[in-house]
Amino acid sequence: MDCYILDLALYELGNVLVRSLHWTARAVADQLDDTIEICGAPLVMSAEWLRDAATLATKHKLTYCDAAWAAAAKGIRAPLVSADGALRRAGLAVSASAAARDLGLLN
């Protein structure tokens, strides 16, 4: 199984670790290093994906950032696994449990 993250993920994860969990700078940096080691180098949005994100955001009344995730997943032809209800209601993402079932990891 492959795992992909957008460069946006590192900013979002770093923000949660610093602002909500109050981790030290070193702990945050180490966690981001670990994330890159596990998932590989983050993907960067292409011009095509940026345009698609704008279309998805306006069509589904999503934030541009949320739509960017969906556009990237579409661009690499991979399912987007998300806890975001708006993305799931728009049919642009699946829950972690649904993804696990689809992979045969849950009954």
Secondary structure, 3 states (H helix, E strand, C coil): CCCCCEHHHHHHHHHHHHHHCCCCHHHHHHHHHHHHHHHCCCECCCHHHHHHHHHHHHHHCCCHHHHHHHHHHHHCCCCCECCCHHHHHCCCCECHHHHHHHCCCCC
